[in-house]
Amino acid sequence: MRVLVTGGAGFIGSHYVRELVSGSYPAFAGAEVVVLDKLTYAGSETNLAPVAGKFEFVRGDICDPSVVAEQMRGVDVVVHFAAESHVDRSITGSADFVLTNVLGTQTLLQGALNAGVGRFVHVSTDEVYGSIEDGSWSENHVLEPNSPYSASKASSDLLARAFHRTHGLPVSITRCSNNYGPYQFPEKVIPVFVTNLIDGRKVPLYGDGLNVRDWLHVDDHCRGIQLVAEGGRPGEIYNIGGGTELTNRELTERLLAATGRDWSFVEPVQDRLGHDRRYSVDISKISAELGYKPQVDFEVGLADTVEWYRENRAWWEPLKERAQSAKG
Ligand SMILES: NC(=O)c1ccc[n+]([C@@H]2O[C@H](COP(=O)([O-])OP(=O)(O)OC[C@H]3O[C@@H](n4cnc5c(N)ncnc54)[C@H](O)[C@@H]3O)[C@@H](O)[C@H]2O)c1
């Protein structure tokens, strides 16, 4: 079996690759794994260093049809993580989001179709549904993306759906909630807050801090993706959630407690433009069909994550600098 993982040098993709090549997913044991990644500011081969030698790495752009055609040859399964993923960056400039998330996904879908790939898992986000006051989204909910990031992901989901409907490409879509865990790039809220607090610096809390997010440990997310890769029905969408909904204030309180800081380290800042109030996915479909259940307890997962950032300054310090310079 040959598995092509796009964006495998990023946060979630690298977790998936580390687990896959370490034998955590027995159905794919012994698979040849190829990582295709452009290594943008968000990607790093260091994320894959613990499993170096157990996979092939190709530096390339998913928007490049010749690179994609070459890498699709002989591939049985594609797991597509590669994306521009940071909402704030999509607000200050959205062109790269449209290029990678829309054109890049289309290029991969076409490449997979041409090569006769047997299964394609397109990793998406619950942000495509917009914002919800009460209740949770099922997979049939209308798409109402509010940021350029989520609009570009919704566009890629529609292309994936269309390649299934038009060409019969065996593509399944996953839509997950907010991930956390080790190796998350220090521009997202948990790594920014943890690393700032470890260093005794303030943390910026958007608006009134009452926006609600459902937190999903990256290990649970990757387990859900693997279930879809093994048994998801082509043409279907599967929500993947973690089951821990918290306001950003509640999350901040927990991070302050975990790092021994108090509210004097919190600096309220102007709210993000178009900030979605609440995300909440209904995971009954993937639970019933594929037996998915989040396994990482949030308290334990968060404590482990904080500990990981404490122990891995050499990993995040240069990336934080890179994040700053990539902004300018
Ligand atoms: N992080 C989350 O909480 C979250 C939540 C929902 C959905 N997702 C989705 O999961 C996927 C992975 O997210 P992540 O947090 O690991 O992202 P990330 O930003 O950490 O990693 C993205 C990876 O894609 C690579 N990449 C970017 N553009 C590329 C291109 N044109 N060609 C090849 N490689 C390219 C980058 O180098 C990087 O390694 C994305 O599709 C994202 O939309 C993430």
The ligand as an SDF file (V2000), in Angstrom:
LIG
                    3D

 44 48  0  0  0  0  0  0  0  0999 V2000
   -5.3530   23.2320   13.2980 N   0  0  0  0  0  0  0  0  0  0  0  0
   -6.6610   23.1230   13.4610 C   0  0  0  0  0  0  0  0  0  0  0  0
   -7.1860   23.3200   14.5510 O   0  0  0  0  0  0  0  0  0  0  0  0
   -7.5380   22.7050   12.3080 C   0  0  0  0  0  0  0  0  0  0  0  0
   -8.9060   22.6480   12.5270 C   0  0  0  0  0  0  0  0  0  0  0  0
   -9.7350   22.2620   11.4800 C   0  0  0  0  0  0  0  0  0  0  0  0
   -9.1790   21.8960   10.2600 C   0  0  0  0  0  0  0  0  0  0  0  0
   -7.8370   21.9690   10.0650 N   0  0  0  0  0  0  0  0  0  0  0  0
   -7.3240   21.5870    8.7360 C   0  0  0  0  0  0  0  0  0  0  0  0
   -6.3610   20.5590    8.9320 O   0  0  0  0  0  0  0  0  0  0  0  0
   -5.3210   20.6590    7.9450 C   0  0  0  0  0  0  0  0  0  0  0  0
   -3.9710   20.7130    8.6290 C   0  0  0  0  0  0  0  0  0  0  0  0
   -3.9530   21.8390    9.5200 O   0  0  0  0  0  0  0  0  0  0  0  0
   -2.6540   22.2000   10.3660 P   0  0  0  0  0  0  0  0  0  0  0  0
   -3.1160   22.9250   11.5740 O   0  0  0  0  0  0  0  0  0  0  0  0
   -1.7880   21.0080   10.5010 O   0  0  0  0  0  0  0  0  0  0  0  0
   -1.9660   23.2350    9.3720 O   0  0  0  0  0  0  0  0  0  0  0  0
   -0.4670   23.7800    9.3670 P   0  0  0  0  0  0  0  0  0  0  0  0
   -0.5690   25.1850    8.9130 O   0  0  0  0  0  0  0  0  0  0  0  0
    0.2300   23.4740   10.6490 O   0  0  0  0  0  0  0  0  0  0  0  0
    0.2550   22.8970    8.2440 O   0  0  0  0  0  0  0  0  0  0  0  0
   -0.0140   23.0470    6.8800 C   0  0  0  0  0  0  0  0  0  0  0  0
    1.0610   22.2890    6.1110 C   0  0  0  0  0  0  0  0  0  0  0  0
    0.7540   22.3920    4.7050 O   0  0  0  0  0  0  0  0  0  0  0  0
    1.9210   22.7500    4.0050 C   0  0  0  0  0  0  0  0  0  0  0  0
    1.5330   23.5030    2.8070 N   0  0  0  0  0  0  0  0  0  0  0  0
    0.9580   24.7350    2.7580 C   0  0  0  0  0  0  0  0  0  0  0  0
    0.7740   25.1120    1.4820 N   0  0  0  0  0  0  0  0  0  0  0  0
    1.2190   24.0840    0.7130 C   0  0  0  0  0  0  0  0  0  0  0  0
    1.2860   23.8620   -0.6980 C   0  0  0  0  0  0  0  0  0  0  0  0
    0.8490   24.7890   -1.5660 N   0  0  0  0  0  0  0  0  0  0  0  0
    1.7990   22.6960   -1.1500 N   0  0  0  0  0  0  0  0  0  0  0  0
    2.2530   21.7540   -0.2820 C   0  0  0  0  0  0  0  0  0  0  0  0
    2.2270   21.9120    1.0550 N   0  0  0  0  0  0  0  0  0  0  0  0
    1.7180   23.0670    1.5380 C   0  0  0  0  0  0  0  0  0  0  0  0
    2.7330   23.5970    4.9840 C   0  0  0  0  0  0  0  0  0  0  0  0
    4.1110   23.6450    4.6410 O   0  0  0  0  0  0  0  0  0  0  0  0
    2.4610   22.8620    6.2950 C   0  0  0  0  0  0  0  0  0  0  0  0
    3.3920   21.8300    6.4850 O   0  0  0  0  0  0  0  0  0  0  0  0
   -5.6600   21.9090    7.1180 C   0  0  0  0  0  0  0  0  0  0  0  0
   -6.2870   21.4930    5.9360 O   0  0  0  0  0  0  0  0  0  0  0  0
   -6.6100   22.6970    8.0020 C   0  0  0  0  0  0  0  0  0  0  0  0
   -7.4970   23.4650    7.2250 O   0  0  0  0  0  0  0  0  0  0  0  0
   -7.0180   22.3840   11.0530 C   0  0  0  0  0  0  0  0  0  0  0  0
  1  2  1  0
  2  3  2  0
  2  4  1  0
  4  5  1  0
  4 44  2  0
  5  6  2  0
  6  7  1  0
  7  8  2  0
  8  9  1  0
  8 44  1  0
  9 10  1  0
  9 42  1  0
 10 11  1  0
 11 12  1  0
 11 40  1  0
 12 13  1  0
 13 14  1  0
 14 15  2  0
 14 16  1  0
 14 17  1  0
 17 18  1  0
 18 19  2  0
 18 20  1  0
 18 21  1  0
 21 22  1  0
 22 23  1  0
 23 24  1  0
 23 38  1  0
 24 25  1  0
 25 26  1  0
 25 36  1  0
 26 27  1  0
 26 35  1  0
 27 28  2  0
 28 29  1  0
 29 30  1  0
 29 35  2  0
 30 31  1  0
 30 32  2  0
 32 33  1  0
 33 34  2  0
 34 35  1  0
 36 37  1  0
 36 38  1  0
 38 39  1  0
 40 41  1  0
 40 42  1  0
 42 43  1  0
M  CHG  2   8   1  16  -1
M  END
$$$$
